[in-house]
């Protein structure tokens, strides 16, 4: 027999159908009693997408978007009509032999001989199991067959890829079923899912049909309950059933047993493949999901192509060739698509462990650019959340805004722009081409998907970002070689809200950098934790015990769900020994922290008064958003007279709509945190803005520009309720017209009735857009709310400015 095809998913079916059409001797082997087990296991009534829309379908089988049942019926009929040789209920247990003479042992005891083997077995039969306490309880399942079976249950879907989202939508489709459906997403972005599915999920969330828990992961499964790790700490929710859709892994032992090598030891790695799908075992080819291609249309094209290659058509180009050729036409040198793909694979660090097939798929969602020496790639403070990879040449980063001649090079093969990708901030520096340069620009969605699905790429980006954070933290005078040992030993650790990273009195000797989130430093006095300081993202801590060998003098815990980078103390001390200037700087920092410790120790006698009150106040502010804020509005209620000048000034500075609700929010002691934007370090509102209308300004302000389309995603994502959706009102008459003639509504936000009447007079209805505080960016004099306060009750501060021991001294 010429070819044995193992697995009857879309890739295997397409390969078998084309082999039959060419008259090639073949057999299609399937371990179940039906074809296309992957789609067969989709939930009943599921709508199957046919993406990418711009990719031509090559197959002897028909495929278009439609219901699961329709697609399965069509394929069953066409496989029968084309007289494909199918063996059902036959699992391949072992593959042995060499190219031209393979033996496949089946579970039935039969042996099949074939010249070539095509593995199209997919990964769905090897799901990722939950690894947490209680995961073996009976109400945890990994498959959803029929969403209509479940009635009046609290159901939690774990996993926010396409399968998880579609399961959640199916369970919530019929309101009469009475299900309460929750879906958990570990991050703020839905990196693994198709855009259309994400849009449907957000619509269901807006309608109240599905509860979407972002930045949330399961911690423990209990009977009737699920314990969650959220951004702000642990929370328990009712849960009658768990649908776990956390992805799957290749059946590695079986594949490696056939002599096939993988790209790395990572659990999620894929087999090494040539552009013709051949593995490191000559004569065995891999296609479909096992090759890293989850999309049905890609899989079917590969099934067609692999049979063409086996039939001798070595000149066949993939179906995406015209699309990529058009993209690469703007690059210099008139090189072929294959030449450019090989260059990208060979030179770019984050792509080196991807297969050529995966790189092709990535390039469909990316853009390529060519720059001449000195040409600007992006400018400091430009908006942008894409990431760049250097295929040829190098770039220069201007590190001093007032002196463009001071630059830091980034060499060929590396990346830049990752800060905008991770944090959503505006570009921190101007970047120019240092020589003729070719770069790939990965859209935010493409980059996040790459990091989520390719462990090697995620590992490479982590290393680069840690290295740059170290170099930035300790200033000039350090090189990549200087910090190489530290970077090699670094470990990224996720820390749930409230968890302790360093414990007072401990004898450990690691040093940490806050990568995301924020930390609180506390000292135990009289059995009570006393607040010392706040550490925002970018800060480092733990160096005191490392440098002088002492025990930990304070505890450090996460204010919100955070990430820290841990470095072993020995490697850090080795760096300090080699760089005396860095040691001197660290000793200066230590001296400042020692002063804080000494101050607290000296106030032991008065503990329970001012210090105690301040610590509780600090915790209240952290609980109300200061833990991730870069700027927050506070009102001292001892001074506030309730004049509402702050609200009026805010409205008059912003198109007649106030971004502030003075009375709303929470109060502790005399401090009130009104409903106003915190300008978070990692803004939740930026997580899913389709037009990328939410930006961060040079002073840290988070603002919404005029490209807002009014989708409401930011309002739903904000955990503090500080974004409103409203139409910009017509322009009010001036202050003099109001004073002299009573024209218009006067200072502040106009009433709804006036706005509606004035809009009707204009004859055009204005669309709703997202409205939030922008810290009066561009307004002379700074925030209007602060300037208009007659008593000085309103203040805007950063956490590190407010949460300081100086406040203890003032309170004493």
Secondary structure by P-SEA (a helix, b strand, c coil): ccbbbccccaaaaaaaaaaaaaccbbbbbbccccccccccccccbbbbbccccccccccccccccccaaaaaaaaaaaaaaaccccccccccccccccccbbbbbccccbbbbbcbbbbccccccccccccccccccccccccccccccccccbbbbccccaaaaaaaaaaacccccccbbbbbbcccccccccaaaaaaaaaaaaacccccccccccccccccbbbbbccccbbbbbbcccccccccccaaaaaaaacccccccccccccccccccccccccbbbcccccccccaaaaaaaaaaaaaaaaccccccccaaaaaaaaaccccccccaaaaaaaaaacccccccccaaaaaaaaaabbbbbbccccccccccccccbbbbbcccbbbbbcccccccbbbbbccccccccccccccccccbbbbccccbbbbbbcaaaaaaaaaccaaaaaaaaaaaaaaaaaaaaccccccccaaaaaaabbbbbbccccccccccccbbbbbbbcccbbbbbbbcccbbbbccccccccccccccccccccccbbbbbcccbbbbbbbaaaaaaaaaacaaaaaaaaaaaaaaaaaaaaaaaaccccccaaaaaaaaaaaaaaaccccccbbbbbccccccccaaaaaaaaaacccccccccccccccccccccccccccccccccccccccccccccccccccccccccccccccccccccbbbbccccccccaaaaaccccccccccccaaaaaaaaaaacbbbbbbbbbbccccccccccccccccccccbbbbcccccccaaaaaaac
